[in-house]
Amino acid sequence: MKIENLCVSYGEKKVLQNFSAEFGDGITLLTGPSGYGKTTLLHTIAGLITPDSGKITGSPERISLMFQDDRLLPWLSALQNIEIVCDDREKAMHYLRAVELSAEANSKPGSLSGGMRRRVALARALAYPAELLLLDEPFKGMDIPLIRRLAPLLQKLSIPVILSSHSPEEQEIIGGNVFPMDQV
């Protein structure tokens, strides 16, 4: 996927200005402090934000996006929140087990901790049959031992993964290509 001279602003505030990059296979970690456009870039790649100018080419049609906030449906169980994107109960349960939450399959999001909700959201993003996975701070609220156990879920994927992270520890665990947004 190639991004050329991308400009995105919110009113007078320019967030991305003449941003250009190429993202290939494997994992790419967008790093840098808050306010450098990591979330804006992910949302633009996903088609949720229309850029002021510039273009993105080579972006696949089926994209899975995990937002910074969990966006779980509160009236559905953890399992149902995953099943809704893949329409396959066994597959949904597979991903719930993968994020170590099979015991919470029937729990509603309101009864789960913040870290548990993040894991359900991650499982849902993984369960969607996508050609590109975009993850906005997927490990927020999780401790390092848990991140170490979950990282292989991303590392073994055969599709490109672009994720944002503030944590040097996460970056070390996950690996991949680091793209420092504060140096663009």
Backbone torsions as a table, in degrees:
resi	resn	phi	psi	omega
1	MET	NA	135.8	-177.4
2	LYS	-122.0	132.4	178.0
3	ILE	-116.3	127.1	-176.8
4	GLU	-126.4	122.1	173.2
5	ASN	49.1	44.1	-178.2
6	LEU	-73.0	128.1	175.7
7	CYS	-124.9	127.1	178.3
8	VAL	-136.2	130.3	177.3
9	SER	-136.1	156.8	173.7
10	TYR	-114.9	99.0	-174.4
11	GLY	64.2	-123.6	-179.6
12	GLU	-83.6	-15.0	-175.8
13	LYS	-85.1	116.0	177.4
14	LYS	-87.0	121.3	-178.2
15	VAL	-98.4	-47.6	174.9
16	LEU	-119.7	127.7	-177.9
17	GLN	-130.3	113.7	-178.4
18	ASN	51.2	44.3	-179.3
19	PHE	-78.2	127.5	177.1
20	SER	-132.6	140.8	179.1
21	ALA	-167.3	161.3	171.4
22	GLU	-125.9	132.5	178.8
23	PHE	-119.3	129.0	-178.9
24	GLY	-109.1	-154.5	179.6
25	ASP	-71.1	169.7	179.0
26	GLY	83.1	-160.3	-176.6
27	ILE	-103.0	131.8	172.3
28	THR	-118.4	127.3	178.7
29	LEU	-103.8	118.3	173.1
30	LEU	-84.7	119.3	-177.3
31	THR	-119.1	168.6	177.8
32	GLY	128.3	163.3	-179.1
33	PRO	-66.3	168.1	175.6
34	SER	-58.8	145.9	175.5
35	GLY	93.2	3.4	-179.3
36	TYR	-100.2	8.3	170.0
37	GLY	94.7	14.2	-179.7
38	LYS	-61.8	-51.7	-179.7
39	THR	-64.8	-41.9	178.8
40	THR	-59.4	-42.6	179.0
41	LEU	-63.6	-46.1	179.2
42	LEU	-60.2	-44.1	-179.6
43	HIS	-66.9	-33.2	178.2
44	THR	-71.1	-43.8	176.8
45	ILE	-59.4	-39.3	-179.2
46	ALA	-73.1	-11.3	179.7
47	GLY	88.6	11.0	179.4
48	LEU	-83.7	-21.0	177.8
49	ILE	-122.7	132.1	174.6
50	THR	-91.2	121.8	-178.6
51	PRO	-68.8	155.2	174.9
52	ASP	-66.7	-37.4	177.5
53	SER	-161.4	172.7	-177.9
54	GLY	94.2	177.9	-178.4
55	LYS	-149.4	155.9	175.3
56	ILE	-120.8	124.1	178.7
57	THR	-122.5	152.3	177.7
58	GLY	79.8	12.9	178.2
59	SER	-79.7	131.6	-178.8
60	PRO	-69.8	164.8	-178.2
61	GLU	-75.8	-40.3	-175.7
62	ARG	-100.2	106.8	-177.6
63	ILE	-119.1	134.7	174.1
64	SER	-106.7	128.3	-178.1
65	LEU	-122.6	125.2	171.9
66	MET	-101.3	115.3	-178.1
67	PHE	-74.1	165.3	174.7
68	GLN	-63.3	-37.1	173.6
69	ASP	-96.9	152.9	-167.1
70	ASP	-67.5	-33.5	179.5
71	ARG	52.3	38.9	175.2
72	LEU	-83.1	149.0	178.4
73	LEU	-82.0	114.2	-170.6
74	PRO	-65.8	-21.4	-177.7
75	TRP	-88.5	-5.2	178.5
76	LEU	-105.1	154.0	175.6
77	SER	-73.1	170.1	176.5
78	ALA	-56.5	-46.6	179.5
79	LEU	-61.3	-45.0	-179.5
80	GLN	-64.7	-33.1	177.8
81	ASN	-64.3	-28.6	177.1
82	ILE	-85.5	-43.7	-177.6
83	GLU	-59.6	-29.4	-176.3
84	ILE	-63.2	-23.7	-179.4
85	VAL	-96.3	-15.5	-177.6
86	CYS	-121.1	-11.2	178.1
87	ASP	53.9	39.0	-177.3
88	ASP	-150.2	104.8	-175.1
89	ARG	-60.3	-40.8	-180.0
90	GLU	-64.9	-43.4	178.2
91	LYS	-63.6	-43.1	178.6
92	ALA	-60.7	-42.6	179.2
93	MET	-67.1	-36.3	175.7
94	HIS	-56.3	-47.2	-178.6
95	TYR	-71.8	-32.1	175.9
96	LEU	-65.8	-40.4	174.7
97	ARG	-64.4	-40.1	-177.5
98	ALA	-61.2	-31.8	178.4
99	VAL	-96.9	15.6	173.5
100	GLU	63.0	41.0	179.9
101	LEU	-129.8	24.3	-178.0
102	SER	-59.7	-30.8	179.4
103	ALA	-69.1	-16.0	-178.4
104	GLU	-104.4	16.9	-175.5
105	ALA	-52.6	-39.3	-176.5
106	ASN	-95.9	2.6	-179.9
107	SER	-78.5	141.6	175.0
108	LYS	-84.0	153.5	-177.5
109	PRO	-52.7	-36.1	-178.4
110	GLY	-63.0	-20.3	-179.9
111	SER	-97.0	1.6	-179.2
112	LEU	-100.4	152.1	175.2
113	SER	-71.2	168.2	179.4
114	GLY	-59.4	-43.3	178.7
115	GLY	-65.3	-36.3	177.2
116	MET	-66.5	-41.6	177.8
117	ARG	-61.8	-38.2	177.6
118	ARG	-61.8	-39.7	-179.3
119	ARG	-68.0	-37.3	176.1
120	VAL	-64.5	-42.6	178.7
121	ALA	-63.0	-39.2	177.3
122	LEU	-64.9	-44.7	178.5
123	ALA	-59.8	-40.8	178.9
124	ARG	-64.0	-43.5	179.3
125	ALA	-62.6	-39.2	179.3
126	LEU	-70.3	-33.1	-176.8
127	ALA	-73.7	-24.1	-179.6
128	TYR	-69.1	131.7	-177.5
129	PRO	-75.0	80.9	-173.8
130	ALA	-105.9	166.0	174.5
131	GLU	-107.7	-6.6	177.5
132	LEU	-151.4	134.8	-179.6
133	LEU	-114.9	121.7	178.0
134	LEU	-112.4	123.2	-175.7
135	LEU	-125.8	119.4	-179.7
136	ASP	-99.2	102.4	-177.9
137	GLU	50.4	59.5	-174.1
138	PRO	-65.4	-23.7	-175.2
139	PHE	-103.9	14.2	178.7
140	LYS	-58.1	130.0	178.3
141	GLY	85.0	7.6	-179.8
142	MET	-112.6	148.2	179.3
143	ASP	-85.4	164.7	-174.5
144	ILE	-60.1	-44.4	178.4
145	PRO	-59.0	-38.3	178.3
146	LEU	-67.3	-43.4	178.1
147	ILE	-58.9	-40.8	178.0
148	ARG	-60.2	-37.2	179.8
149	ARG	-74.9	-30.4	-177.2
150	LEU	-88.6	-24.9	-176.7
151	ALA	-52.4	-40.2	179.4
152	PRO	-58.9	-24.8	176.8
153	LEU	-58.7	-36.2	179.4
154	LEU	-84.6	-39.3	-174.6
155	GLN	-65.5	-27.4	-177.7
156	LYS	-93.2	0.6	-179.5
157	LEU	-68.9	148.5	178.6
158	SER	-100.1	9.4	176.9
159	ILE	-114.3	156.9	176.6
160	PRO	-64.1	143.7	178.3
161	VAL	-127.2	128.3	173.4
162	ILE	-121.3	121.9	-179.1
163	LEU	-134.4	151.5	177.0
164	SER	-100.8	146.0	-179.6
165	SER	-154.2	140.1	173.5
166	HIS	-97.8	-16.1	-167.8
167	SER	-94.8	119.8	174.8
168	PRO	-60.9	-33.1	178.5
169	GLU	-64.3	-44.3	177.6
170	GLU	-59.5	-45.0	-177.9
171	GLN	-60.2	-40.4	179.6
172	GLU	-66.9	-41.2	-178.5
173	ILE	-68.5	-45.9	-173.1
174	ILE	-75.6	-38.1	-178.3
175	GLY	75.2	-159.2	-179.0
176	GLY	92.8	-169.8	179.9
177	ASN	-89.6	124.1	179.2
178	VAL	-90.2	129.5	178.5
179	PHE	-120.8	98.3	-177.5
180	PRO	-76.0	107.5	-177.4
181	MET	-66.4	-24.0	-179.1
182	ASP	-82.3	3.0	178.1
183	GLN	-117.5	15.1	-178.5
184	VAL	-93.8	NA	NA
